[in-house]
């Protein structure tokens, strides 16, 4: 079986299992709650930790997410998949937690943005990125590099990038979740990508001759 | 100097990096070649700073959109911005593929499981 076929098959079977789980949850079976947390918890924690880097805070947000999921299980329509529904709740819980914890001003991303001369030309000409890092043996290492670069982004920008490029929400959805205008969301995502590109540049550009 | 050589020098021309004699040759060509003169004139409308500012929209704009065409004209003569756009797109791909695989997910600690379930369904 090809890996995409396996992926589809495992999706189908997890949807089926979720359907059965939902019936048991609604009938109030305690063991079903443990299964729900065990099955979806690790993935939801990973989603939350992209928004809240601090493990303790992320775990608190996961707890909040499950509390609100438990409360609204009765009203869950079942017209989306259980996993998708929980994912949305987890992202919201993470954003709420972050809002409560950080009431400070905007963090500046400027030091990581590209610089230009007064005539609008590049101060340092962008160099071609090597493709060697795409080799399979380097992929795992590369993923760590990318993840730690994302963690280094200022929080507001990191979250915008996570929502847009990792959680793959569209611009208006990002704007809605962050409580900002669509234009502001687009700019924030763009700045975050630019800053991430600068942080990754050192790993992809050939050494200076 | 022929058209392709002139256009290959475009980036250094705008960066003011061409040796004076080469610059003079490009200028001489631009005086006699309307097609190259038009490309160079249009290229001036967008600086590298403008390009870097707007390139996030590049892939989302339809080919006939005026802003996209302006960015494309700049790309046609600016190898630095071509590299920038390539690495900008790669950055998005890398971010997207940085998600951990299902196999790499850590199970929740027993303490966290207990904490969550303590908040669970109450009859």
Interface residues (C-beta under 8 A of the other chain):
Chain A: X28 X30 X33 X34 X37 X38 X41 X42 X43 X45 X46 X59 X62 X63 X66 X67 X70 X114 X116 X119 X120 X121 X122 X125 X126 X127 X128 X129 X142 X143 X146 X147 X150 X161 X165 X166 X168 X186 X189 X190 X193 X194 X196 X197 X200 X201 X204
Chain B: X14 X15 X47 X48 X49 X50 X52 X56 X57 X80 X81 X83 X84 X86 X87 X88 X90 X91 X92 X94 X95 X96 X97 X98 X99 X100 X102 X105 X106 X107 X108 X112 X113 X115 X116 X117 X119 X120 X121 X123
